[in-house]
Amino acid sequence: MSSTGYREYTHSEPMQSVGFLLLDNFTLISLASAVEPLRMANQLSGRELYRWSTLSADGEQVWASDGLQITPDTGVSNAPMMDTVIVCGGVGIQSTITRDHIMWLRSQTRRSQRIGAVCTGSWALACAGLLDGFDCSVHWECLAGMQEAFPHVNLSTKLFTLDRNRITCSGGTAPLDVMLHLITRDHGRELSAAISEMFVYERIRNEHDHQRVPLKHILDANQPKLQEIVALMEANTEELIDLDELAEYVSVSRRQL
């Protein structure tokens, strides 16, 4: 038994190293949701199953989207060999990706066993050409833009996607689910279930779960009245509004609606 009261989990495979490449304005909740399951895996097992480090292009501080500054462990030029590399994206992803990021990510396909991304980080992998022909998940805000910019990437609304050695994930707490899924693969369901209990996490979501994409992001942007109507409908799911009332709210006729 370990000091936590859980039995120690044993595994013949060596410790795995994970590198998190932080892009400017990355979302802190996605990083934390990805790191914490690894920490808890070590704690509950009584062994160093995982070791992680944070990276930036030049080793300098990186701003999270909530205004907090993170000092990474190293820059990409001095990064050690890693089993898994995960890009942490966030707000304004298109303007935060540099040529240095792209060249380094391409080099990692020859060095790392797994390449992945959380939140909007999939955009960086797509820019590097690392998602062509792969199934991919990304935060729903980027879905339409990525579909247009990268036609060879197979995008979906799934919370996360595991396609061969590519790990892509939407934002928020979804990285927690994909990490628990990977821990199950590496060390068994008993350990991932124990981690879930420690986080008071009722259900580990799987590859078949989808993001809830607001309808206004699916509708034609040139139809503002339709978007307004859909917003009204979404805000009144318990007390339904009939067709005539909807038409009156947005000043169109029933026939136009």
Sequence and secondary structure as in RCSB ss.txt:
>XXXX:A:sequence
MSSTGYREYTHSEPMQSVGFLLLDNFTLISLASAVEPLRMANQLSGRELYRWSTLSADGEQVWASDGLQITPDTG
VSNAPMMDTVIVCGGVGIQSTITRDHIMWLRSQTRRSQRIGAVCTGSWALACAGLLDGFDCSVHWECLAGMQEAF
PHVNLSTKLFTLDRNRITCSGGTAPLDVMLHLITRDHGRELSAAISEMFVYERIRNEHDHQRVPLKHILDANQPK
LQEIVALMEANTEELIDLDELAEYVSVSRRQL
>XXXX:A:secstr
  TTSS     SS  EEEEEEE TTB HHHHHHHHHHHHHHHHHHTS  EEEEEEESSSS EEBTTS EE  SEE
GGG    SEEEEE BTTHHHH  HHHHHHHHHHTTT SEEEEETTTHHHHHHTT STTSEE   GGGHHHHHHH 
TTSEE  BSEEEETTEEEE STTHHHHHHHHHHHHHH HHHHHHHHHHTT      TT B    GGGTS TT HH
HHHHHHHHHHTSSS   HHHHHHHTT  TTT 
